[in-house]
C-alpha cells in the first residue's frame, strides 16, 4: 500500500515496532521531542510522478504550491493564494511553473523527493543535483535553491491556461462559477485572460479584474449599503507572480534560462495580490517583494524556525498494539495539520472544497474536463463546511490561524446587517448559510427570476431560512476566548458581532403567551423544511451562547448588551426532546413535518458543535440514545459522527470511526492525506479536520474548566500529547501501552 512506502518510520524502526508490541516505548531523548517524532513521518518518494495527482502540498499559510517531478525530470508546480479572487468570485490559481534540467534529475537511479516537515521544505535529489523547494515563512515568495555536482543547464517556464477571453455558457456556470449558475440571457459572464507583462530580467504574469459581479449581486437582491463600492472585493483586484533568478536571463516573455551550465541554483517567484488600479502599480509592488527577499540561507533558516516552533506548539502521538495502525493515525494527524498550516494564515478562510491544493479536476472525476481553477461548489463560503477546520485549532493552539475566519465574517458584518433589512425587514444581521465572498446570498440561491415570489427571501429552500450559522460563530468565538482569555478580541470582535445577530433574533421572532421565544418560520438545517417551530440548532445556539455571554466580566459588553442578553435568556425555549421506543431523545425541532430533504442530524447539535450534552452533563444518556437512533449514519466529509461519539464517551465507536476515516484518501492521488471528494472536493478539508477533532476529543475534553483526559480513548492504546486548554493552560500527558 502507498502509505507503507510513505512512512519513513516503517523503513527504519523495526525495533520500535517490536517495543510497541512488547508494551514498551522506544527511548527518545527529551531534546529530540516533538520535532524529531514529526520528522519520522516525512514523506519519502523514490520515484517521480506522472502528473499533478502525484504532487506534494507546501505553503506558508498565505501562498501554497502543489509540487511534483515528472518522469522526464521536470519539476512542476501550481501556485495558489488565499486571496486571488476572480471577477466573479472564483479562487484562481496564480499559474503553473515548469523547471527543466539538463542533464535531467531523473537520469540516474538515485532520485528522491522528500517532504521535510520539520524544515518546511521539499527536498529533491538525483543525478548529482540536490535541490530544496520552500515558501518563505515571512514573505509570499517561493524559493528553489541547490547545487549540481557536475553543472546543469536550467530553464524555468510559466505555463498559462487563462490565455484568451472566453464566455461562460450558462449551462457550465454551475460548475465554474456556482453563484452565477443559470444566469439569464440579459447577462454575460466571462473568464478573462491573464496579462504577461514586459520585463527585461524576469517573467511577470498577473491577472487584473477590470470588472466585478459585486454590484450586480447587490442590485439583484435589493441590498442598500452605504458606501457600498468600498466593500467590493473583486474590482481592480490584481494577483500574479514575478519569477527571476541569480544567473538567469529571460529567453522569452514566459521563460527564463540559466546562463550556461551552473553549479549553484537560486530561483525565486515572488507573488502579490491586492487592489491596484493600474498594472504598473501592481508590478512595482511585486518587484519590491522580490527585491526585498533575503538570501537563500536566511530565508531557509527562518522558515525552518517557523515550522519547528509550529510542531512544538502541540502534538498527539498514538501507540496501538499493532504499530502500523498507530503510525497511520499519527501520519494522518500530522499531514492534515501540515495542510491546514500551509493555507491557514492568509486574508481569507480555508476553502473547505480543496483548500489551496486543488489540481486538474479530471484526476478526481474524469467527467470534470475543466482547467485547474475548478473546484466543486465554487468559490463561495458554506458555513457548515467552512467552520470545521477551525475547531481542532483550539486544542492545537493554532490561534493565529483562526483569525482569518473571524476577520472574514466580521468584515462582512455591514453586509449581513443589510441582508437583515433587505430580506426580513428587521434590524440586526443575517448570515447566509451559503454566501458570496462579500456576505450576500449567492445569486442562484437568491433566484434570478423573482416573479411570483411572496417574500424577499431566497428561492433555494435548502438555505432559505437556514440562519443559525451566526450562533455557531458566536459559540466558536466564545471558545476562542475560553482558550486565550483575549479580552481585546471580546471587546473588538465577539461582542459587536454577537450584538447584531442577537438583535436579529430579538426582532425577527415573536413570543408566546408565556413570553417564550417562538422561532418560526424557520427550518432545521437543510433537512427539515416544513412547519418547523423552534429548530434545534437555533435553540441550542441560543442556549449555548447567552449564558456564556452573561458570564463574561461586567466590563465586556455594554449595559444595553446585557439587557438584551438577559431578555433573550429569560425567553429561551428548552432544547426539543421527544420519546422513541420508550426512551428520551433529542428532536430536530419542537414541532416539524418529518419529511426529510437532506442527510443531516440536527437533533445532535446539543452534542456538537454546542456544549449542551457530553460526558459532563446530566443528559448524557439522552445524547447517547439520540446518537444510536440517528437517521443518517456517516463518517466522511462534513459528517460530525466521530466527534459526537467521542463527546458522548463512546470509546469503541469513536475509535472505529477514527480508523475508518484513514481509508478515505482518493486512490488517484499519491499524497496520503488527499481526502475525498465525499460531499465536496479533493482534498476534502472537512474530512481531514474532523479526523483531527475526533482524535482530540478522544484524548481531551474540557467542560466548566475541568479537564477530562482520555474520555473516549481505547484502554489498550497508548498516547503522548501536548494540547492547549482553557485560559492558556497547556496539557501534557503520556501513557504507554499496558
C-alpha positions in Angstrom: 0.0 0.0 0.0 1.2 3.6 -0.7 1.1 4.7 2.9 3.6 1.9 3.7 6.1 3.4 1.3 5.4 6.9 2.6 6.2 6.2 6.2 9.8 6.8 7.0 9.3 5.2 10.4 8.4 1.8 8.8 11.6 1.8 6.8 13.9 2.4 9.7 12.4 1.4 13.1 11.7 -2.3 13.2 12.9 -2.0 16.8 10.2 0.5 17.6 7.5 -1.9 16.3 8.9 -4.7 18.5 9.0 -2.5 21.5 5.4 -1.3 20.9 4.2 -4.9 20.7 6.0 -5.7 23.9 4.2 -2.8 25.7 7.2 -0.5 25.9 8.2 2.8 24.4 11.3 3.4 22.4 13.9 5.6 24.1 13.8 9.1 22.6 15.9 11.9 24.2 13.8 14.7 25.5 15.7 17.3 23.4 14.5 15.5 20.3 10.8 15.7 21.1 8.5 16.5 19.4 10.1 17.7 16.2 12.2 14.5 15.9 9.0 12.5 16.1 7.4 14.6 13.4 10.4 14.1 11.3 9.9 10.3 11.4 6.7 10.9 9.3 8.5 12.8 6.5 7.2 11.5 3.1 10.0 9.9 1.1 9.3 9.1 -2.5 11.9 7.2 -4.6 10.3 7.7 -8.0 8.9 10.7 -9.9 5.2 11.2 -10.5 3.2 11.1 -13.7 1.3 14.3 -13.3 -0.3 16.6 -10.7 -2.1 13.7 -9.0 1.4 12.9 -7.6 2.0 16.3 -6.1 3.1 17.3 -2.6 1.5 20.3 -0.9 3.5 23.0 0.7 2.8 26.6 1.8 3.4 29.4 4.3 -0.2 30.0 5.2 -0.9 32.6 2.5 0.9 31.2 -0.6 0.9 27.5 -1.4 2.1 25.1 -4.1 1.4 21.6 -5.4 4.9 20.2 -6.4 5.8 17.2 -8.4 8.5 15.8 -10.6 7.5 14.2 -13.9 9.1 11.2 -15.5 11.2 13.3 -17.8 12.7 15.1 -14.7 10.8 18.4 -15.0 10.0 20.0 -11.6 6.4 21.3 -12.0 4.2 23.2 -9.6 0.9 25.1 -9.3 0.9 28.3 -7.2 -2.2 29.4 -5.2 -3.1 32.1 -2.8 -5.9 32.6 -0.3 -6.9 35.9 -1.9 -6.7 35.6 -5.7 -10.4 36.1 -6.4 -11.6 36.4 -10.0 -14.1 38.9 -11.3 -17.0 36.6 -10.4 -15.6 35.2 -7.1 -13.7 32.1 -8.2 -10.5 31.4 -6.3 -8.0 31.3 -9.2 -4.6 29.8 -9.2 -1.7 32.1 -9.9 -0.2 29.8 -12.5 1.9 26.8 -13.2 5.7 26.7 -13.5 7.9 24.1 -15.2 11.6 23.9 -14.3 13.7 21.7 -16.6 17.2 20.4 -16.0 19.9 19.1 -18.4 21.0 16.6 -17.5 17.7 15.5 -16.0 17.3 15.0 -12.3 15.8 11.5 -13.1 18.6 10.5 -15.4 20.1 8.2 -12.7 18.6 5.7 -10.3 19.2 7.7 -7.2 16.1 10.0 -7.4 14.3 11.0 -4.2 11.7 13.5 -3.3 11.2 14.3 0.4 8.5 16.3 2.2 10.7 17.6 5.1 8.1 18.6 7.7 10.5 19.9 10.3 12.2 22.2 7.9 9.1 23.2 5.9 10.6 22.2 2.6 10.6 19.7 -0.2 14.0 18.1 -1.0 14.9 16.8 -4.4 17.9 14.7 -5.3 19.2 12.9 -8.4 21.9 12.7 -10.9 24.2 14.9 -8.8 21.5 17.6 -8.3 20.5 18.5 -4.7 17.6 21.0 -4.5 15.3 22.5 -1.9 11.9 23.9 -2.6 10.3 26.0 0.1 8.0 29.0 0.6 9.4 31.7 2.9 7.6 31.8 6.2 7.5 35.6 6.3 7.1 36.5 2.6 4.9 35.3 -0.3 7.9 34.1 -2.1 8.8 30.6 -3.5 12.4 29.7 -3.3 14.2 27.0 -5.3 17.8 26.6 -4.5 20.6 24.0 -4.6 23.7 22.6 -6.1 24.8 20.5 -9.0 27.9 18.5 -8.7 28.7 18.4 -12.4 26.9 21.5 -13.5 23.4 21.7 -15.1 21.5 23.8 -17.6 18.2 25.1 -16.2 15.1 26.6 -17.7 12.0 27.8 -15.9 8.8 28.4 -17.9 5.4 29.8 -16.8 2.5 27.9 -18.3 -0.6 30.0 -18.7 -4.1 28.5 -19.4 -6.1 31.7 -19.0 -4.8 32.9 -22.3 -7.9 34.3 -24.0 -11.3 35.8 -23.3 -13.9 33.0 -23.0 -17.6 33.5 -22.4 -19.1 31.1 -19.8 -22.1 29.3 -21.1 -25.0 29.4 -18.6 -25.1 25.6 -18.7 -21.4 25.5 -17.4 -21.8 28.3 -14.9 -22.9 25.9 -12.2 -19.6 24.0 -12.5 -17.3 27.0 -12.9 -19.0 29.9 -11.1 -21.6 28.4 -8.9 -23.1 31.6 -7.7 -23.9 32.5 -11.3 -25.5 29.2 -12.2 -28.4 29.5 -14.6 -27.8 33.2 -15.2 -30.3 34.9 -17.6 -29.7 35.9 -21.2 -29.6 39.5 -20.2 -26.2 39.0 -18.6 -22.8 37.8 -19.8 -20.0 36.3 -17.7 -16.5 35.6 -18.9 -13.2 34.1 -18.0 -10.7 36.8 -18.6 -7.1 36.3 -19.7 -4.0 36.9 -17.7 -1.6 39.6 -18.6 2.0 38.9 -19.5 4.0 42.0 -18.6 7.1 43.1 -20.4 10.1 42.9 -18.1 13.8 42.8 -19.1 15.1 40.4 -16.5 12.1 38.5 -15.2 8.9 36.6 -16.2 5.9 38.5 -14.9 2.3 37.2 -15.1 -0.7 38.9 -13.5 -4.5 38.9 -13.6 -6.3 42.2 -13.3 -10.0 42.2 -12.5 -11.4 45.1 -14.7 -15.0 44.2 -13.8 -16.9 42.7 -10.9 -20.1 40.8 -10.2 -20.5 42.5 -6.8 -22.7 45.5 -7.9 -25.0 43.3 -9.9 -25.4 40.9 -7.0 -26.4 43.7 -4.6 -28.8 45.1 -7.2 -30.5 41.7 -7.7 -31.0 41.3 -4.0 -32.2 44.8 -3.3 -29.4 45.5 -0.8 -28.8 49.0 0.2 -25.4 49.5 1.7 -23.8 52.9 2.5 -20.6 53.5 0.5 -21.1 50.0 -1.0 -18.3 50.3 -3.5 -15.8 50.2 -0.6 -16.8 46.6 0.1 -16.3 45.3 -3.4 -13.6 42.7 -3.1 -13.2 41.9 -6.8 -12.9 45.2 -8.7 -9.3 46.0 -9.6 -8.0 43.0 -7.6 -4.7 42.1 -9.2 -2.7 39.0 -8.5 0.1 37.1 -10.0 3.9 36.5 -9.8 7.3 37.6 -10.8 9.9 34.9 -11.5 13.6 35.7 -11.6 16.9 34.1 -10.6 20.5 34.7 -9.9 22.4 33.8 -13.1 19.2 33.6 -15.2 18.2 35.6 -18.2 14.8 35.9 -19.9 14.7 33.8 -23.0 11.0 34.8 -23.9 8.2 36.6 -22.1 7.3 33.3 -20.3 10.7 31.6 -19.9 14.0 32.1 -18.0 17.2 30.2 -18.8 20.4 29.8 -16.8 23.5 31.5 -18.2 25.0 28.2 -19.4 25.8 25.2 -17.2 25.7 26.2 -13.5 26.5 24.5 -10.2 24.6 26.9 -8.0 20.8 27.4 -8.5 18.8 30.2 -7.0 15.3 30.9 -8.4 12.6 32.9 -6.7 9.0 33.5 -7.5 7.5 36.5 -5.7 3.7 36.8 -5.6 1.4 39.7 -4.8 -2.4 40.3 -4.5 -4.2 43.5 -3.8 -6.4 46.3 -5.2 -4.4 48.2 -7.8 -5.9 50.5 -10.5 -3.0 50.1 -12.9 -0.9 47.1 -13.9 2.2 49.2 -13.2 1.2 49.8 -9.6 0.9 46.1 -9.0 4.1 45.4 -10.9 6.0 47.8 -8.7 4.7 46.1 -5.6 5.7 42.6 -6.6 9.1 43.9 -7.7 9.6 45.3 -4.2 8.7 42.0 -2.7 11.1 40.1 -4.9 14.0 42.6 -4.3 13.5 42.5 -0.5 13.8 38.8 -0.4 16.7 37.7 1.9 19.5 35.4 0.9 18.6 31.7 0.5 20.3 30.8 3.7 18.4 33.4 5.8 15.1 32.5 4.2 15.6 28.8 4.8 16.7 29.3 8.4 13.7 31.5 9.3 11.3 29.1 7.5 12.8 26.2 9.4 12.4 28.1 12.6 8.7 28.8 11.9 7.9 25.1 11.3 9.9 23.8 14.2 8.0 26.2 16.5 4.8 25.1 14.9 5.4 21.4 15.6 6.4 22.1 19.2 3.1 24.0 19.7 1.1 20.8 20.2 1.1 17.2 19.2 -0.6 13.8 19.6 1.3 10.6 19.1 -0.7 7.4 19.4 0.5 3.8 20.1 -1.6 0.8 19.1 -1.0 -2.9 19.7 -0.1 -3.2 16.0 2.5 -0.5 15.2 1.2 0.1 11.7 -2.2 1.3 12.9 -0.7 3.8 15.3 1.7 5.1 12.6 -1.2 5.6 10.2 -3.1 7.6 12.8 0.0 9.7 13.5 0.7 10.3 9.9 -2.8 11.4 9.1 -2.9 13.8 12.1 0.5 15.3 11.2 -0.2 15.7 7.5 -3.6 17.2 8.0 -2.1 19.8 10.4 0.5 20.5 7.8 -2.1 21.1 5.1 -4.0 23.4 7.4 -1.0 25.4 8.3 0.1 25.7 4.7 -3.1 27.5 3.8 -4.3 29.0 7.1 -2.7 32.4 7.6 -4.0 34.4 4.6 -6.6 37.1 4.4 -9.4 34.6 3.8 -10.5 31.4 5.5 -9.5 28.0 4.4 -11.6 26.7 1.5 -13.4 23.6 2.6 -13.5 22.2 -1.0 -9.8 21.6 -1.6 -8.1 24.5 0.2 -5.3 25.8 -2.0 -4.4 22.3 -3.2 -6.9 21.5 -5.9 -5.3 20.3 -9.2 -6.7 19.3 -12.6 -10.2 18.0 -11.7 -10.0 15.0 -14.1 -7.9 13.2 -11.5 -10.7 13.4 -9.0 -13.6 12.9 -11.5 -12.8 12.0 -15.2 -16.0 13.7 -16.2 -14.8 17.1 -15.0 -12.8 18.2 -18.0 -12.1 21.8 -16.7 -9.0 23.7 -16.1 -7.1 23.7 -12.8 -9.1 26.6 -11.3 -12.1 24.3 -10.9 -13.4 23.1 -7.6 -16.9 21.6 -7.0 -19.2 24.1 -5.3 -17.0 27.0 -6.5 -15.6 29.9 -4.5 -18.5 30.6 -2.2 -18.3 30.1 1.6 -20.6 27.5 3.0 -20.7 27.9 6.8 -21.4 24.2 7.7 -18.2 23.3 5.8 -16.1 26.4 6.4 -16.2 26.1 10.2 -14.9 22.6 10.5 -11.1 23.2 10.0 -11.3 25.7 12.9 -12.5 23.5 15.8 -9.3 21.5 16.1 -7.2 24.7 16.1 -8.3 25.4 19.7 -6.7 22.4 21.3 -3.8 22.6 18.8 -3.1 26.1 20.0 -3.2 27.3 16.3 -5.0 30.5 17.4 -3.2 32.6 14.7 -4.8 30.5 12.0 -8.3 31.2 13.5 -8.0 34.9 12.8 -8.8 34.7 9.1 -12.1 33.1 9.8 -13.1 35.7 12.4 -11.9 38.6 10.4 -13.7 37.4 7.2 -17.1 37.2 8.9 -16.5 40.4 10.9 -15.5 42.2 7.7 -18.8 41.2 6.2 -20.9 42.3 9.2 -22.1 45.5 7.4 -23.3 43.4 4.5 -25.1 41.0 6.8 -26.8 43.9 8.6 -28.0 44.9 5.1 -29.2 41.3 4.5 -31.5 41.5 7.5 -33.1 44.7 6.4 -33.5 43.7 2.7 -34.6 40.1 3.3 -36.5 40.3 6.6 -37.2 44.0 7.1 -35.6 44.0 10.6 -32.6 45.4 12.4 -29.8 43.1 13.2 -27.7 40.9 11.0 -28.4 37.8 8.9 -25.6 35.4 7.8 -26.5 33.2 4.8 -25.6 29.5 5.1 -24.1 29.6 1.6 -22.6 33.1 0.9 -20.6 35.0 -1.5 -17.1 36.2 -0.6 -18.7 39.5 0.5 -21.5 38.1 2.6 -24.7 38.1 0.4 -26.7 35.1 -0.7 -25.4 33.5 -3.9 -27.3 34.8 -6.9 -28.5 31.3 -8.0 -29.7 30.6 -4.4 -31.5 34.0 -4.2 -33.1 33.5 -7.6 -32.6 35.2 -10.9 -36.3 35.3 -11.7 -38.2 36.8 -8.7 -41.6 37.0 -10.4 -44.3 35.5 -8.1 -42.0 35.4 -5.0 -44.1 36.1 -1.9 -41.1 37.4 0.1 -37.6 38.8 -0.4 -36.1 35.5 0.9 -34.1 33.2 -1.4 -35.9 30.7 -3.6 -33.4 27.9 -2.7 -35.4 26.1 0.0 -32.3 24.3 1.3 -30.9 27.5 2.7 -33.9 29.8 2.6 -34.3 30.2 6.3 -31.1 28.4 7.5 -29.7 31.2 9.6 -28.2 29.5 12.7 -24.6 29.8 11.4 -24.3 33.1 13.3 -24.9 31.4 16.6 -22.2 28.8 15.8 -19.8 31.6 15.1 -20.5 33.3 18.4 -20.1 30.0 20.2 -16.7 29.4 18.4 -15.7 33.0 19.4 -16.5 32.2 23.0 -14.5 29.0 22.7 -11.6 31.1 21.5 -11.9 33.4 24.5 -12.1 30.4 26.8 -8.7 29.2 25.5 -6.9 32.5 25.1 -8.5 34.9 27.7 -8.2 37.5 24.9 -10.3 40.4 26.3 -9.4 42.7 23.3 -10.9 40.1 21.0 -14.1 40.0 23.0 -14.4 43.8 23.0 -13.5 44.4 19.4 -14.9 41.3 17.7 -17.0 39.0 19.7 -19.4 41.5 21.4 -20.0 43.7 18.3 -20.6 40.5 16.2 -22.9 38.9 18.8 -24.8 42.2 19.3 -26.1 42.3 15.8 -27.1 38.7 15.4 -28.9 38.6 18.8 -30.7 41.7 17.8 -31.9 39.8 14.7 -33.4 37.0 16.8 -35.0 39.5 19.2 -36.6 41.4 16.3 -37.4 38.7 13.8 -39.4 36.4 16.1 -42.3 36.8 18.5 -43.1 35.3 21.9 -45.9 33.0 23.0 -48.3 33.7 25.9 -45.8 32.7 28.5 -43.2 35.0 27.0 -41.1 32.3 25.4 -39.4 32.9 22.1 -41.1 31.3 19.1 -38.6 30.7 16.3 -40.9 30.4 13.3 -40.9 30.4 10.3 -37.6 28.6 10.3 -36.0 25.3 9.1 -33.8 22.7 10.8 -30.6 22.9 8.8 -31.1 21.8 5.2 -33.0 18.7 6.2 -36.4 19.7 7.6 -38.2 22.5 5.8 -41.9 22.3 6.6 -43.9 23.5 9.6 -40.8 23.9 11.7 -41.0 25.6 15.1 -38.0 26.2 17.3 -35.4 24.2 15.3 -32.9 22.5 17.5 -29.7 24.1 16.0 -31.1 27.6 16.7 -32.5 26.7 20.1 -29.2 25.0 21.1 -27.2 28.0 19.8 -29.1 30.5 21.9 -29.0 28.2 25.0 -25.2 27.8 24.5 -24.1 31.4 23.9 -26.4 33.5 26.0 -25.4 32.1 29.4 -21.7 32.3 28.3 -22.1 35.9 27.2 -23.8 36.8 30.6 -20.9 35.1 32.4 -18.3 37.5 30.8 -16.7 40.1 33.1 -19.1 43.1 33.5 -16.7 45.3 31.6 -17.1 43.2 28.5 -20.3 44.4 26.8 -22.4 47.5 27.3 -25.3 47.8 29.7 -27.6 47.7 26.6 -26.0 44.4 25.5 -26.7 42.8 28.9 -30.3 43.9 28.9 -30.7 42.2 25.5 -28.9 39.1 26.6 -30.9 38.8 29.8 -34.2 39.4 27.9 -33.4 36.7 25.4 -32.1 34.3 28.0 -35.3 34.6 30.0 -37.3 33.8 26.9 -35.4 30.7 25.7 -37.3 27.6 24.8 -35.9 24.3 26.0 -33.9 22.1 23.8 -36.5 20.0 21.9 -36.9 16.4 23.2 -39.3 13.5 22.5 -39.7 9.8 23.1 -38.7 7.0 20.8 -39.0 3.3 21.8 -39.8 4.4 25.4 -36.6 6.5 25.8 -36.0 10.2 25.7 -34.1 11.6 22.7 -33.4 15.0 21.2 -35.7 16.1 18.4 -34.8 18.1 15.3 -37.3 20.8 16.4 -40.1 21.4 18.9 -42.5 20.7 16.1 -41.9 19.8 12.4 -43.1 17.9 9.4 -40.9 14.7 9.4 -40.3 14.8 5.7 -36.5 14.9 5.1 -34.8 16.7 2.3 -31.1 16.2 3.2 -28.8 14.0 5.2 -28.1 15.9 8.4 -28.8 15.1 12.0 -29.9 18.4 13.5 -31.1 16.7 16.7 -27.4 16.0 17.6 -26.4 19.7 17.7 -26.6 19.7 21.5 -23.5 17.4 21.3 -21.6 19.1 18.6 -20.9 21.9 17.8 -22.5 23.0 21.1 -21.6 22.0 24.6 -25.1 21.1 26.0 -24.7 17.3 26.1 -21.5 15.5 26.8 -19.7 13.4 29.4 -20.0 16.1 32.0 -23.8 16.8 31.7 -26.8 15.1 33.3 -28.4 14.5 29.9 -25.6 12.2 28.7 -27.9 9.2 28.2 -30.3 11.3 26.2 -27.5 12.2 23.9 -26.4 8.6 23.6 -29.9 7.3 22.8 -30.2 10.1 20.2 -26.9 9.2 18.7 -27.7 5.5 18.3 -31.0 6.3 16.8 -29.7 9.0 14.4 -31.2 8.8 10.9 -28.1 9.5 9.0 -25.0 7.4 9.9 -22.0 8.6 8.0 -18.3 9.0 8.7 -16.9 11.1 5.9 -16.7 14.7 4.8 -18.6 17.1 7.0 -20.4 14.4 8.9 -19.9 15.0 12.6 -20.5 11.5 13.9 -16.9 10.9 15.0 -16.6 13.8 17.4 -20.1 13.2 18.6 -19.2 9.7 19.6 -16.1 11.0 21.4 -18.0 13.7 23.3 -20.5 11.0 24.4 -17.7 8.8 25.8 -18.3 6.0 23.3 -14.8 4.7 23.2 -15.3 1.8 20.8 -17.4 3.8 18.4 -15.0 6.8 18.4 -12.0 4.5 17.7 -13.8 2.7 14.9 -14.8 5.9 13.2 -11.2 7.3 13.6 -9.8 4.3 11.9 -12.4 4.3 9.2 -11.5 7.9 8.4 -8.0 6.9 7.5 -9.2 5.0 4.5 -10.9 8.0 2.8 -7.9 9.2 0.7 -8.6 9.3 -3.0 -6.9 6.4 -4.8 -5.8 8.6 -7.7 -3.5 10.8 -5.5 -0.2 10.0 -4.1 -0.2 12.3 -1.1 -1.7 10.2 1.8 -4.0 13.0 3.1 -5.7 13.8 -0.1 -9.2 13.1 1.3 -12.5 12.9 -0.5 -14.1 14.2 -2.6 -17.0 13.0 -0.4 -19.7 15.7 -0.5 -17.3 18.3 -1.6 -14.0 18.1 -3.4 -10.4 16.9 -3.0 -8.6 17.3 -0.8 -11.6 17.5 1.4 -10.7 19.7 4.4 -13.9 18.9 6.3 -13.0 15.2 6.4 -9.4 15.9 7.4 -10.4 18.4 10.0 -13.0 16.1 11.5 -10.3 13.5 11.8 -8.3 15.9 13.9 -11.3 16.8 16.0 -12.3 13.2 16.6 -8.9 12.3 17.9 -8.6 15.4 20.0 -12.0 14.8 21.6 -11.0 11.2 22.3 -7.9 12.2 24.3 -9.0 15.5 26.0 -12.3 17.3 26.7 -12.7 20.4 28.9 -16.0 21.4 30.5 -16.5 24.0 33.2 -12.8 24.5 33.4 -12.3 20.8 34.3 -10.1 18.6 32.0 -11.2 15.1 31.2 -8.2 13.0 30.0 -8.7 10.1 27.6 -12.5 10.2 28.0 -13.1 8.2 24.8 -9.7 6.6 24.2 -9.3 2.8 23.9 -7.9 1.2 27.0 -5.3 -0.8 25.1 -3.8 2.2 23.2 -1.0 4.5 24.4 -0.7 8.2 23.8 1.7 11.1 24.3 0.2 14.5 23.9 0.6 18.2 24.3 -2.6 20.2 23.8 -4.0 23.5 24.8 -6.7 24.1 27.4 -8.7 26.9 28.9 -7.0 30.2 29.9 -3.7 29.5 28.2 -3.1 26.2 30.0 -1.0 23.6 28.3 -2.0 19.9 29.0 0.8 17.3 28.7 0.2 13.6 29.2 1.8 10.3 28.4 0.5 6.7 28.7 2.3 3.7 27.3 0.5 0.6 26.2 -0.1 -1.7 29.2 
